[in-house]
Amino acid sequence: MNIKEAAERTGLPAKTIRYYETIGLIAPARQDNGYRDYSDTDTHTLAFLGRARSLGFSIEDCRALLALHDDRARSSAEVREIALGHLARIETKIAELEAMRDTLGGLVEACHGDARPDCPILADLASEKR
């Protein structure tokens, strides 16, 4: 199937599919005219990548997960280790976002939002504290 059909089947944009090929995550066959020819296996791999990326796995995590998926001698512990590492990064990001929300919420609450020129939000942004 051509890239348009592969994109429709997997829900991935053609540009993303080409990118995955460029970085070596997928290697579709080529027809005599040079056009890509995606197999069912290719579209399964693309769907796998799309799902993994939708969960926030990095490209390198995806590369490792694909290798493990294709390795019938793999241990689930290896897969779990990758997922746990990603989960830890998500938890860290959530904590950072919650701290930002709390800080910004406090600043918004402290701002009168009226005609006065003084503004705690601008004062905080201009401060040298980090």
KAHU-V798921 format. One record per residue. RES is the residue in one small letter. PHI is phi in radians with two decimals (none if undefined). Layout:
BEGIN
RES|PHI, RES|PHI
END
This chain:
BEGIN
m|none, n|-1.48, i|-1.14, k|-1.10, e|-1.15, a|-1.11, a|-1.13, e|-1.12, r|-1.20, t|-1.74, g|1.39, l|-1.70, p|-1.16, a|-1.00, k|-1.08, t|-1.16, i|-1.08, r|-1.10, y|-1.08, y|-1.05, e|-1.21, t|-1.02, i|-1.61, g|1.47, l|-1.42, i|-2.56, a|-2.43, p|-1.19, a|-1.18, r|-2.05, q|-1.35, d|-1.01, n|-1.46, g|1.61, y|-1.24, r|-1.16, d|-2.28, y|-1.48, s|-1.63, d|-1.07, t|-1.11, d|-1.06, t|-1.21, h|-1.11, t|-1.10, l|-1.11, a|-1.12, f|-1.01, l|-1.09, g|-1.06, r|-1.18, a|-1.08, r|-1.17, s|-1.16, l|-1.55, g|1.56, f|-1.10, s|-1.24, i|-1.04, e|-1.16, d|-1.07, c|-1.05, r|-1.06, a|-1.16, l|-1.12, l|-1.09, a|-1.08, l|-1.19, h|-1.03, d|-1.43, d|-1.66, r|-1.21, a|-1.63, r|-1.13, s|-1.94, s|-1.13, a|-1.07, e|-1.16, v|-1.16, r|-1.07, e|-1.07, i|-1.12, a|-1.13, l|-1.13, g|-1.08, h|-1.19, l|-1.07, a|-1.10, r|-1.15, i|-1.13, e|-1.05, t|-1.10, k|-1.11, i|-1.07, a|-1.08, e|-1.12, l|-1.15, e|-1.12, a|-1.12, m|-1.09, r|-1.04, d|-1.13, t|-1.12, l|-1.14, g|-1.05, g|-1.12, l|-1.16, v|-1.12, e|-1.11, a|-1.35, c|-1.44, h|-1.24, g|1.11, d|-2.17, a|-1.38, r|-1.16, p|-1.36, d|-1.26, c|-2.53, p|-1.08, i|-1.16, l|-1.15, a|-1.07, d|-1.16, l|-1.12, a|-1.46, s|-1.23, e|-1.61, k|-1.28, r|-2.39
END
